[in-house]
Every structure is written in C-alpha cells, then in structure tokens.
Amino acid sequence: MLQIVTGRLPVVLPITTQDITPYGNDLYHINSIMQPCTATSAPVVGLAITAETPSGCATGASHEIDIELAVRFAIEVAKRFGQGACAFHDDEEFARIVKRYGPLTICRHWARP
C-alpha cells in the first residue's frame, strides 16, 4: 500500500523493548510508536512518520505532506483490513509470543518509580 500512496518503497523502523516502555524512565527511546499497546487491551497499530535526519519531537519536525501521505496510507490499509484482504499480525505467532513472554501490559509497570 505504501508504494501505491507515496510512490516509494516501504522502510522498516526497528524498535526495541525500551521503546514500549513509558517515557521518563531514564531509558533511551528510538520511537514511542507502540507505547499505547501497554495501556489498552484494544488492538494498536503504529504508523511512524520519520525523517532521514533525527529531529525527534521538535516543533516543525512533521511536514504537512508527510502527514497527508500517512493519512492516505492509513485509509488504504483500513479499507483492505475491513475487506479481510490484509492482517496486522499472525494470530498463531502472536499467541506463541504471549505464551512465552506474557502480555505487553506488563510494560505499564516499567515506568520510573
């Protein structure tokens, strides 16, 4: 879908375990895209708007064209998901992960005391 909406190939954004933990816990975070999954039992899908250079959450770091492309991408994926034409994860693989490591809700307790 991304290449249809943007004309570019998708890029993978690696995240680490500490990216799931809350800010303010003195751990380095690459991106907070998946933090909401620790606060809800509802499905969470992250869509990162990134840049070629590190800009963090600085004012002006997100450009309107990037936001517009992200919204169009999200709409196209939502349409495919609603039609049953795509999935966000493999149910069997996810069940194995939860069985082995437990639910991500444990990360709620990783905030700085």
DSSP file (Angstrom, degrees, kcal/mol; ACC not computed):
  #  RESIDUE AA STRUCTURE BP1 BP2  ACC     N-H-->O    O-->H-N    N-H-->O    O-->H-N    TCO  KAPPA ALPHA  PHI   PSI    X-CA   Y-CA   Z-CA
    1    1 A M     >        0   0    0      0, 0.0     4,-2.4     0, 0.0     3,-0.3   0.000 360.0 360.0 360.0 -38.9    0.0    0.0    0.0
    2    2 A L  H  >> +     0   0    0      1,-0.3     4,-3.2     2,-0.2     5,-0.6   0.918 360.0  50.1 -60.0 -43.2    2.8    2.5    0.8
    3    3 A Q  H  >5S+     0   0    0      1,-0.2     4,-1.1     2,-0.2    -1,-0.3   0.820 110.2  51.7 -66.7 -27.9    4.2    2.3   -2.6
    4    4 A I  H  45S+     0   0    0     -3,-0.3    -1,-0.2     2,-0.2    -2,-0.2   0.925 117.2  37.9 -69.9 -44.4    0.8    2.9   -4.1
    5    5 A V  H  <5S+     0   0    0     -4,-2.4    -2,-0.2     1,-0.1    -3,-0.2   0.898 133.7  21.0 -74.7 -42.0    0.1    6.0   -2.0
    6    6 A T  H  <5S-     0   0    0     -4,-3.2    -3,-0.2     2,-0.3    -2,-0.2   0.671  91.1-125.7-104.8 -19.6    3.6    7.5   -1.9
    7    7 A G  S  <<S+     0   0    0     -4,-1.1     2,-0.3    -5,-0.6    -4,-0.2   0.609  78.7 103.9  79.3  11.0    5.4    6.1   -5.0
    8    8 A R  S    S-     0   0    0     -6,-0.5    -1,-0.3     3,-0.0    -2,-0.3  -0.870  77.6-103.9-123.5 156.6    8.2    4.9   -2.7
    9    9 A L        -     0   0    0     -2,-0.3     2,-0.0     1,-0.1     0, 0.0  -0.489  46.3 -99.4 -74.2 148.8    9.2    1.6   -1.3
   10   10 A P        -     0   0    0      0, 0.0     2,-0.4     0, 0.0    -1,-0.1  -0.303  32.9-147.8 -66.2 154.5    8.4    1.0    2.4
   11   11 A V        -     0   0    0     -3,-0.1     2,-0.4     2,-0.0    -3,-0.0  -0.973  11.6-127.9-124.3 139.1   11.1    1.4    5.0
   12   12 A V        -     0   0    0     -2,-0.4     0, 0.0     1,-0.0     0, 0.0  -0.727  13.3-157.4 -89.5 133.2   11.3   -0.6    8.2
   13   13 A L        -     0   0    0     -2,-0.4     2,-0.2    37,-0.0    35,-0.0  -0.923  15.8-145.1-108.0 106.4   11.7    1.2   11.5
   14   14 A P        -     0   0    0      0, 0.0     2,-0.3     0, 0.0    16,-0.0  -0.467  17.1-168.9 -71.8 140.9   13.3   -1.1   14.1
   15   15 A I        -     0   0    0     -2,-0.2     2,-0.3    15,-0.1    17,-0.1  -0.852   7.3-144.7-123.0 165.0   12.1   -0.7   17.6
   16   16 A T    >>  -     0   0    0     -2,-0.3     3,-1.4    15,-0.2     4,-0.5  -0.755  33.4 -98.4-122.9 169.8   13.5   -2.1   20.9
   17   17 A T  H >> S+     0   0    0      1,-0.3     3,-1.7    -2,-0.3     4,-0.6   0.890 122.1  57.9 -56.7 -40.4   11.9   -3.3   24.1
   18   18 A Q  H 34 S+     0   0    0      1,-0.3     3,-0.5     2,-0.2    -1,-0.3   0.740  92.9  69.0 -66.6 -18.9   12.6    0.0   25.8
   19   19 A D  H <4 S+     0   0    0     -3,-1.4    -1,-0.3     1,-0.2    15,-0.3   0.737  97.1  53.4 -67.8 -20.6   10.5    1.8   23.0
   20   20 A I  H << S+     0   0    0     -3,-1.7    -1,-0.2    -4,-0.5    -2,-0.2   0.712  94.6  88.1 -83.2 -22.0    7.4    0.1   24.5
   21   21 A T  S  < S-     0   0    0     -4,-0.6    14,-0.1    -3,-0.5    87,-0.1  -0.382  90.6 -93.0 -77.6 156.3    8.2    1.4   28.0
   22   22 A P    >   -     0   0    0      0, 0.0     3,-0.6     0, 0.0     5,-0.2  -0.278  40.6-105.4 -66.7 151.3    6.9    4.8   29.1
   23   23 A Y  T 3  S+     0   0    0      1,-0.2    89,-0.2     2,-0.1     5,-0.1  -0.321 100.6  52.0 -65.0 160.2    9.0    8.0   28.7
   24   24 A G  T 3  S+     0   0    0      3,-0.2    -1,-0.2    87,-0.1    88,-0.0   0.594  75.3 105.6  88.1  11.7   10.5    9.3   31.9
   25   25 A N  S <  S-     0   0    0     -3,-0.6     3,-0.1     2,-0.2    -2,-0.1   0.188  93.6-110.3-109.0  16.9   12.1    6.1   33.0
   26   26 A D  S    S+     0   0    0      1,-0.2     2,-0.4    86,-0.1    -3,-0.1   0.717  78.3 126.7  63.8  23.6   15.7    7.1   32.1
   27   27 A L        -     0   0    0     -5,-0.2     2,-0.3    -9,-0.1    -1,-0.2  -0.873  66.9-109.1-108.6 146.7   15.9    4.6   29.1
   28   28 A Y        -     0   0    0     -2,-0.4     2,-0.4    -3,-0.1   -10,-0.1  -0.566  34.7-161.5 -72.8 132.2   16.8    5.6   25.6
   29   29 A H        -     0   0    0     -2,-0.3     3,-0.1     1,-0.1   -10,-0.1  -0.968  20.3-172.3-118.7 129.5   13.8    5.5   23.2
   30   30 A I  S    S-     0   0    0     -2,-0.4     2,-0.3     1,-0.4    -1,-0.1   0.873  80.2 -12.1 -79.8 -41.7   14.1    5.4   19.4
   31   31 A N        -     0   0    0    -15,-0.1    -1,-0.4   -18,-0.0     3,-0.3  -0.982  48.3-146.2-159.1 146.9   10.3    5.9   19.0
   32   32 A S    >   +     0   0    0     -2,-0.3     3,-1.8     1,-0.2    -9,-0.1   0.182  61.7 121.5-100.9  16.2    7.2    5.8   21.1
   33   33 A I  T 3  S+     0   0    0      1,-0.3    -1,-0.2     2,-0.1    14,-0.1   0.763  77.7  38.3 -55.3 -32.3    5.0    4.3   18.4
   34   34 A M  T >  S+     0   0    0     -3,-0.3     3,-1.5   -15,-0.3     4,-0.3   0.391  82.8 102.7-103.5   4.0    4.0    1.2   20.3
   35   35 A Q  G X  S+     0   0    0     -3,-1.8     3,-2.0     1,-0.3     4,-0.3   0.852  72.2  65.5 -56.4 -36.6    3.6    2.6   23.8
   36   36 A P  G >> S+     0   0    0      0, 0.0     3,-1.7     0, 0.0     4,-0.6   0.782  86.4  71.8 -59.2 -23.8   -0.2    2.7   23.6
   37   37 A C  G <4 S+     0   0    0     -3,-1.5     3,-0.2     1,-0.3    -2,-0.2   0.703  93.0  56.3 -66.2 -16.4   -0.3   -1.1   23.4
   38   38 A T  G <4 S+     0   0    0     -3,-2.0    -1,-0.3    -4,-0.3    70,-0.2   0.585 106.8  49.0 -88.2  -9.2    0.7   -1.2   27.1
   39   39 A A  T <4 S+     0   0    0     -3,-1.7     2,-0.3    -4,-0.3    -2,-0.2   0.435 111.8  38.7-110.0  -1.3   -2.3    0.9   28.2
   40   40 A T     <  -     0   0    0     -4,-0.6    -1,-0.1    -3,-0.2     4,-0.1  -0.982  57.9-142.3-147.4 155.2   -5.1   -0.8   26.5
   41   41 A S  S    S+     0   0    0     -2,-0.3     3,-0.1     2,-0.1    -1,-0.1   0.444  77.5 102.9 -94.0  -1.9   -6.4   -4.3   25.5
   42   42 A A  S    S-     0   0    0      1,-0.1    -2,-0.1    -3,-0.0    -3,-0.1  -0.452  89.4 -89.6 -75.1 152.4   -7.6   -2.9   22.2
   43   43 A P        -     0   0    0      0, 0.0     2,-0.4     0, 0.0    -1,-0.1  -0.378  44.1-160.1 -61.8 140.4   -5.6   -3.6   19.1
   44   44 A V        -     0   0    0     -4,-0.1     2,-0.5    -3,-0.1    -7,-0.0  -0.991  10.6-174.2-126.6 129.6   -2.9   -0.9   18.5
   45   45 A V        -     0   0    0     -2,-0.4     2,-0.4     2,-0.0   -11,-0.0  -0.992  15.2-146.9-123.2 127.5   -1.2   -0.3   15.1
   46   46 A G        -     0   0    0     -2,-0.5     2,-0.4   -12,-0.0   -12,-0.1  -0.750  12.9-173.3 -96.9 140.8    1.6    2.1   14.9
   47   47 A L        -     0   0    0     -2,-0.4     2,-0.3   -14,-0.1    -2,-0.0  -0.931  15.7-155.2-131.1 107.4    2.3    4.3   11.9
   48   48 A A        -     0   0    0     -2,-0.4     2,-0.7   -35,-0.0   -17,-0.0  -0.646  10.0-154.6 -88.2 135.9    5.6    6.2   12.2
   49   49 A I        +     0   0    0     -2,-0.3     2,-0.2    21,-0.0    18,-0.1  -0.951  33.0 175.9-102.4 113.6    6.2    9.5   10.4
   50   50 A T        -     0   0    0     -2,-0.7     2,-0.3    16,-0.1   -37,-0.0  -0.692  22.3-146.4-119.9 168.7   10.0    9.5   10.1
   51   51 A A        -     0   0    0     -2,-0.2     4,-0.1     2,-0.1    11,-0.0  -0.866  28.1-117.4-128.9 163.5   12.7   11.7    8.6
   52   52 A E  S    S+     0   0    0     -2,-0.3    -1,-0.1     2,-0.1    -2,-0.0   0.742 104.3  47.6 -73.2 -22.2   16.1   10.9    7.1
   53   53 A T  S    S-     0   0    0     -3,-0.0     2,-0.3     0, 0.0    -2,-0.1  -0.906 101.6 -98.6-117.5 148.4   17.7   13.0    9.8
   54   54 A P        +     0   0    0      0, 0.0    -2,-0.1     0, 0.0    -4,-0.0  -0.485  53.9 150.0 -68.4 123.8   17.0   12.8   13.6
   55   55 A S    >   -     0   0    0     -2,-0.3     3,-1.6     1,-0.1     6,-0.1   0.467  28.8-166.2-128.2 -11.4   14.5   15.5   14.5
   56   56 A G  T 3   -     0   0    0      1,-0.2    -1,-0.1   -26,-0.1   -26,-0.0  -0.253  61.8 -33.1  60.9-143.5   12.7   13.9   17.4
   57   57 A C  T 3  S+     0   0    0      4,-0.0    -1,-0.2     3,-0.0     3,-0.1   0.035  91.0 149.1 -99.2  24.5    9.5   15.6   18.6
   58   58 A A    X   -     0   0    0     -3,-1.6     3,-2.2     1,-0.1     4,-0.3  -0.235  59.6 -93.4 -61.9 146.7   10.8   19.1   17.8
   59   59 A T  T 3  S+     0   0    0      1,-0.3    -1,-0.1     2,-0.1    -2,-0.0  -0.392 114.9  20.5 -57.1 131.7    8.2   21.7   16.7
   60   60 A G  T 3  S+     0   0    0      2,-0.1    -1,-0.3    -3,-0.1    -2,-0.1   0.468  87.0 119.0  86.7   1.9    8.0   21.7   12.9
   61   61 A A    <   +     0   0    0     -3,-2.2     2,-0.5    -6,-0.1    -2,-0.1   0.801  63.7  65.8 -72.8 -27.4    9.5   18.2   12.6
   62   62 A S  S    S-     0   0    0     -4,-0.3     2,-0.3    -5,-0.1    -2,-0.1  -0.842  76.2-151.6 -98.4 128.0    6.4   16.8   10.9
   63   63 A H    >>  -     0   0    0     -2,-0.5     4,-2.2     1,-0.1     3,-0.6  -0.746  21.5-120.8-100.5 146.3    5.6   18.3    7.4
   64   64 A E  H 3> S+     0   0    0     -2,-0.3     4,-2.6     1,-0.3     5,-0.2   0.827 112.0  54.2 -56.9 -35.1    2.1   18.5    6.1
   65   65 A I  H 3> S+     0   0    0      2,-0.2     4,-2.4     1,-0.2    -1,-0.3   0.893 108.6  49.5 -67.2 -37.4    2.9   16.4    3.1
   66   66 A D  H <> S+     0   0    0     -3,-0.6     4,-2.2     2,-0.2    -2,-0.2   0.908 112.4  47.5 -66.0 -41.1    4.2   13.6    5.3
   67   67 A I  H  X S+     0   0    0     -4,-2.2     4,-2.3     2,-0.2    -2,-0.2   0.917 112.1  50.2 -65.4 -43.0    1.1   13.7    7.5
   68   68 A E  H  X S+     0   0    0     -4,-2.6     4,-2.4    -5,-0.2    -2,-0.2   0.909 111.1  48.3 -62.7 -43.0   -1.2   13.7    4.4
   69   69 A L  H  X S+     0   0    0     -4,-2.4     4,-2.5     1,-0.2    -1,-0.2   0.892 110.6  51.8 -64.2 -39.2    0.6   10.7    3.0
   70   70 A A  H  X S+     0   0    0     -4,-2.2     4,-2.5     2,-0.2    -2,-0.2   0.903 110.4  48.6 -64.0 -40.5    0.4    8.9    6.3
   71   71 A V  H  X S+     0   0    0     -4,-2.3     4,-2.4     2,-0.2    -2,-0.2   0.932 111.9  48.0 -65.6 -45.7   -3.3    9.5    6.5
   72   72 A R  H  X S+     0   0    0     -4,-2.4     4,-2.3     1,-0.2    -2,-0.2   0.904 112.4  50.1 -62.2 -40.0   -3.9    8.3    2.9
   73   73 A F  H  X S+     0   0    0     -4,-2.5     4,-2.6     2,-0.2     5,-0.2   0.933 110.1  50.2 -61.1 -46.4   -1.8    5.2    3.7
   74   74 A A  H  X S+     0   0    0     -4,-2.5     4,-2.6     1,-0.2    -2,-0.2   0.891 110.5  50.1 -61.0 -40.1   -3.9    4.5    6.8
   75   75 A I  H  X S+     0   0    0     -4,-2.4     4,-2.3     2,-0.2    -1,-0.2   0.923 111.1  48.2 -64.2 -44.4   -7.1    4.9    4.9
   76   76 A E  H  X S+     0   0    0     -4,-2.3     4,-2.0     2,-0.2    -2,-0.2   0.910 113.9  46.3 -64.1 -41.9   -6.0    2.5    2.2
   77   77 A V  H  X S+     0   0    0     -4,-2.6     4,-3.0     2,-0.2     5,-0.2   0.912 110.8  53.1 -66.2 -41.8   -4.8   -0.1    4.8
   78   78 A A  H  X S+     0   0    0     -4,-2.6     4,-2.7    -5,-0.2    -2,-0.2   0.897 108.0  51.1 -60.9 -40.2   -8.1    0.3    6.7
   79   79 A K  H  X S+     0   0    0     -4,-2.3     4,-1.3     2,-0.2    -1,-0.2   0.936 113.1  44.7 -62.0 -45.6  -10.1   -0.4    3.6
   80   80 A R  H  <>S+     0   0    0     -4,-2.0     5,-2.8     2,-0.2     6,-0.6   0.906 113.6  50.3 -65.2 -41.2   -8.1   -3.6    2.9
   81   81 A F  H ><5S+     0   0    0     -4,-3.0     3,-1.5     1,-0.2    -2,-0.2   0.921 108.7  52.0 -62.7 -43.8   -8.3   -4.7    6.5
   82   82 A G  H 3<5S+     0   0    0     -4,-2.7    -1,-0.2     1,-0.3    -2,-0.2   0.784 108.9  51.1 -62.9 -27.9  -12.1   -4.1    6.5
   83   83 A Q  T 3<5S-     0   0    0     -4,-1.3    -1,-0.3    -5,-0.2    -2,-0.2   0.474 116.2-116.3 -85.4  -3.4  -12.3   -6.3    3.4
   84   84 A G  T < 5S+     0   0    0     -3,-1.5    -3,-0.2    -4,-0.3    -2,-0.1   0.696  81.9 123.7  75.1  18.8  -10.3   -9.0    5.1
   85   85 A A  S   <S+     0   0    0     -5,-2.8     2,-0.3    -6,-0.2    -4,-0.2   0.489  70.9  25.9 -92.9  -4.2   -7.6   -8.6    2.5
   86   86 A C        -     0   0    0     -6,-0.6     2,-0.3    -5,-0.2    -2,-0.1  -0.984  62.8-153.1-152.0 161.3   -4.7   -7.9    5.0
   87   87 A A        -     0   0    0     -2,-0.3     3,-0.1     1,-0.1    -6,-0.0  -0.945  16.0-143.1-134.3 155.3   -3.8   -8.6    8.6
   88   88 A F  S    S+     0   0    0     -2,-0.3     2,-0.3     1,-0.2    -1,-0.1   0.645  83.3   1.4 -93.7 -17.1   -1.6   -6.8   11.1
   89   89 A H  S    S-     0   0    0      4,-0.0     2,-0.6     0, 0.0    -1,-0.2  -0.979  76.4 -98.6-159.2 166.7   -0.2   -9.9   12.7
   90   90 A D     >  -     0   0    0     -2,-0.3     4,-2.8     1,-0.2     5,-0.2  -0.849  28.9-148.6 -92.6 118.8   -0.2  -13.6   12.5
   91   91 A D  H  > S+     0   0    0     -2,-0.6     4,-2.2     1,-0.2    -1,-0.2   0.880  95.6  47.7 -57.5 -42.7   -2.5  -15.0   15.2
   92   92 A E  H  > S+     0   0    0      2,-0.2     4,-1.9     1,-0.2    -1,-0.2   0.919 113.1  47.6 -66.9 -43.1   -0.6  -18.2   15.9
   93   93 A E  H  > S+     0   0    0      1,-0.2     4,-2.2     2,-0.2    -2,-0.2   0.920 111.9  50.5 -63.3 -43.7    2.8  -16.3   16.1
   94   94 A F  H  X S+     0   0    0     -4,-2.8     4,-2.6     1,-0.2     5,-0.2   0.902 108.1  52.7 -61.8 -41.2    1.2  -13.7   18.5
   95   95 A A  H  X S+     0   0    0     -4,-2.2     4,-2.3    -5,-0.2    -1,-0.2   0.890 109.3  49.8 -61.6 -39.0   -0.2  -16.5   20.7
   96   96 A R  H  X S+     0   0    0     -4,-1.9     4,-2.2     2,-0.2    -2,-0.2   0.899 110.5  50.1 -66.2 -39.9    3.3  -18.1   20.9
   97   97 A I  H  X S+     0   0    0     -4,-2.2     4,-3.2     2,-0.2     5,-0.4   0.942 112.9  45.5 -63.1 -47.6    4.9  -14.7   21.8
   98   98 A V  H  X S+     0   0    0     -4,-2.6     4,-2.2     1,-0.2    -2,-0.2   0.892 112.5  51.7 -64.7 -39.2    2.3  -14.1   24.6
   99   99 A K  H  < S+     0   0    0     -4,-2.3    -1,-0.2    -5,-0.2    -2,-0.2   0.903 117.7  38.4 -62.8 -40.3    2.6  -17.7   25.9
  100  100 A R  H  < S+     0   0    0     -4,-2.2    -2,-0.2    -5,-0.2    -1,-0.2   0.902 135.2  16.3 -78.1 -42.4    6.4  -17.3   26.1
  101  101 A Y  H  < S-     0   0    0     -4,-3.2    -3,-0.2     1,-0.2    -2,-0.2   0.500 100.1-123.1-115.4  -6.4    6.8  -13.7   27.3
  102  102 A G     <  -     0   0    0     -4,-2.2    -1,-0.2    -5,-0.4    -2,-0.1  -0.161  49.3 -40.1  85.0 174.3    3.4  -12.7   28.7
  103  103 A P    >   -     0   0    0      0, 0.0     3,-1.4     0, 0.0     4,-0.1  -0.370  50.0-120.8 -75.3 154.7    1.2   -9.8   27.6
  104  104 A L  G >  S+     0   0    0      1,-0.3     3,-2.2     2,-0.2     4,-0.2   0.614  99.8  88.2 -69.4 -11.2    2.7   -6.4   26.9
  105  105 A T  G >  S+     0   0    0      1,-0.3     3,-1.7     2,-0.2     4,-0.3   0.723  70.6  76.0 -61.3 -18.2    0.6   -4.9   29.6
  106  106 A I  G X  S+     0   0    0     -3,-1.4     3,-1.5     1,-0.3    -1,-0.3   0.794  80.7  71.0 -59.6 -26.5    3.4   -5.8   32.0
  107  107 A C  G X  S+     0   0    0     -3,-2.2     3,-1.8     1,-0.3    -1,-0.3   0.703  78.5  75.9 -66.0 -19.2    5.2   -2.8   30.5
  108  108 A R  G X  S+     0   0    0     -3,-1.7     3,-0.8     1,-0.3    -1,-0.3   0.833  93.4  53.5 -58.3 -30.4    2.8   -0.5   32.3
  109  109 A H  G <  S+     0   0    0     -3,-1.5    -1,-0.3    -4,-0.3    -2,-0.2   0.423  87.9  81.2 -87.1   1.5    4.8   -1.2   35.4
  110  110 A W  G <   +     0   0    0     -3,-1.8    -1,-0.2    -4,-0.1    -2,-0.1   0.415  62.7 119.3 -89.3   3.2    8.1   -0.3   33.9
  111  111 A A  S <  S-     0   0    0     -3,-0.8   -86,-0.1     1,-0.1   -87,-0.1  -0.287  81.9 -85.9 -64.4 154.1    7.5    3.5   34.5
  112  112 A R              0   0    0    -89,-0.2    -1,-0.1     1,-0.2   -86,-0.1  -0.420 360.0 360.0 -61.7 128.8   10.1    5.2   36.7
  113  113 A P              0   0    0      0, 0.0    -1,-0.2     0, 0.0   -88,-0.1   0.510 360.0 360.0 -66.4 360.0    9.0    4.8   40.3
